Amino acid sequence: MKVLVAVASKHGATTEIGQVIEASIRSSGLDVELQRIEDVTSLSPYDAVVIGSGVYSGHWMRQAREFAEVHEGELKQLSVWLFSSGPVGDPPKPLENPAEVADLVKRLDARGHRLFPGRIEGSDLGISEKALIALVRAPDGDFRPWEEISTWAESIAEQLKEPSAG
């Protein structure tokens, strides 16, 4: 069983979530590889795919949406999970799933989707991003729930190890 964790990340926070997912799946004994979504050229080596994207203005990043569209046929033949990284604050807001997620879950026959709180570091942001953050009054900080992320990834590994997986 070989698993791909493919992430679209603008400032690295979603990639770091992908690294935790990769490590958690690997610790269960499965072969797993983490790649930037734009570097994935083929899905043929994989039995399962975890696709993650940062969320901006309520949407997955363009690269992630395009990846799902281009590889839709292949993804429907694999075990697929999706995750989004975006809400910030305590409690995290907004808690709504990105606009395209329900459609992606259906189109890809995904086994599920998780929305994880994200990270904002004002020093990493461009002028337009800082303006948007100020407009919605999003706080700086790291709100990612590492234990929850690890537990979710471990549950993916357990599902993949079941005899009916695949």
C-alpha positions in Angstrom: 0.0 0.0 0.0 1.5 3.3 -1.1 0.0 6.6 -0.1 0.5 10.1 -1.5 0.0 13.2 0.6 -0.3 16.0 -2.0 -0.6 19.6 -0.6 -1.2 23.1 -2.0 0.3 25.5 0.4 1.1 29.2 0.0 3.0 30.0 3.1 4.0 26.5 4.3 1.3 26.0 7.0 -0.6 23.4 5.0 2.7 21.7 4.0 3.5 21.3 7.7 0.1 19.7 8.3 1.0 17.4 5.4 4.2 16.5 7.1 2.4 15.5 10.3 -0.1 13.4 8.2 2.8 11.8 6.3 4.7 10.9 9.6 1.5 9.5 11.2 0.7 7.3 8.3 4.3 6.1 8.1 4.4 5.3 11.8 1.6 2.8 11.1 3.8 0.9 8.7 2.5 2.1 5.4 4.7 3.5 2.5 3.9 7.2 2.2 5.2 10.2 0.3 4.6 13.9 0.6 4.7 16.1 -2.5 3.7 19.7 -3.4 0.6 19.3 -5.5 2.1 21.0 -8.4 5.0 18.5 -8.5 2.7 15.4 -8.8 2.9 14.1 -12.4 1.4 10.7 -12.0 -0.8 8.8 -9.6 0.0 5.4 -11.0 2.4 4.5 -8.1 -0.2 5.1 -5.4 -3.1 3.2 -3.9 -4.4 6.1 -1.8 -4.2 9.9 -1.9 -4.7 12.5 0.8 -5.1 15.9 -0.9 -4.8 19.1 1.2 -5.2 22.7 0.4 -4.9 26.0 2.2 -8.1 28.0 2.1 -8.2 31.6 0.9 -11.4 33.6 0.8 -13.5 30.5 1.3 -11.9 28.5 -1.5 -9.2 25.9 -2.1 -6.1 27.1 -3.8 -6.2 27.1 -7.6 -3.5 24.4 -7.8 -5.5 22.0 -5.7 -8.7 22.6 -7.6 -6.9 22.0 -10.9 -5.2 18.9 -9.6 -8.5 17.4 -8.6 -10.0 18.2 -12.0 -7.0 16.9 -14.1 -6.7 13.7 -12.1 -10.4 13.1 -11.4 -10.6 9.9 -13.3 -7.6 8.4 -11.6 -8.6 9.6 -8.2 -12.0 8.0 -8.4 -10.1 4.6 -8.7 -8.2 5.2 -5.5 -8.9 5.7 -1.8 -9.0 9.5 -1.4 -9.3 11.8 1.6 -9.3 15.6 1.6 -8.3 18.2 4.1 -8.4 22.0 4.2 -6.4 24.4 6.4 -7.8 27.8 7.0 -9.9 28.9 10.0 -8.0 30.9 12.6 -8.7 32.3 16.1 -10.0 30.8 19.3 -12.6 29.6 18.5 -11.5 29.2 14.9 -13.5 31.1 12.3 -14.9 30.6 9.7 -16.0 27.0 10.3 -17.6 26.5 7.0 -16.0 24.1 4.5 -14.5 25.7 1.4 -17.0 26.3 -1.3 -15.9 23.4 -3.6 -15.4 20.7 -1.0 -18.8 19.1 -1.0 -18.6 18.8 -4.8 -15.1 17.4 -4.7 -16.0 14.8 -2.1 -18.8 13.6 -4.4 -16.9 13.8 -7.7 -13.8 12.0 -6.3 -15.8 9.5 -4.2 -13.6 10.7 -1.3 -13.9 8.9 1.9 -14.0 12.1 3.8 -12.9 15.7 4.4 -11.5 17.5 7.4 -11.3 21.2 8.0 -8.3 22.1 10.3 -7.6 25.4 11.8 -4.6 27.1 10.2 -1.8 29.6 10.9 -1.4 33.3 10.1 1.9 35.1 10.5 1.5 38.7 9.4 5.2 38.9 8.5 4.7 36.3 5.8 1.8 38.1 4.1 1.7 40.4 1.1 0.0 43.8 1.1 -3.3 42.5 -0.3 -3.3 39.5 2.1 -2.7 41.9 5.0 -5.6 44.1 3.9 -7.9 41.1 3.8 -6.8 39.9 7.2 -7.4 43.3 8.6 -10.8 43.5 7.0 -12.0 40.3 8.6 -10.0 40.9 11.8 -8.3 37.5 11.7 -5.8 37.1 14.5 -2.1 36.2 14.0 -1.2 32.9 15.5 -0.9 29.1 15.0 -4.2 27.4 15.6 -3.4 24.0 14.1 -4.6 21.1 16.3 -1.6 18.8 15.9 -3.0 15.9 18.0 -6.3 16.0 16.1 -4.4 16.0 12.8 -2.3 13.0 13.9 -5.3 11.1 15.1 -7.1 11.7 11.8 -4.1 10.5 9.8 -3.8 7.4 12.0 -7.5 6.6 11.2 -6.7 6.8 7.5 -3.9 4.4 7.9 -6.1 2.0 9.9 -8.8 2.1 7.2 -6.2 1.4 4.5 -4.9 -1.6 6.5 -8.4 -3.2 6.6 -8.7 -6.1 4.2 -11.5 -4.4 2.2 -9.4 -1.2 1.7 -8.5 0.1 -1.8 
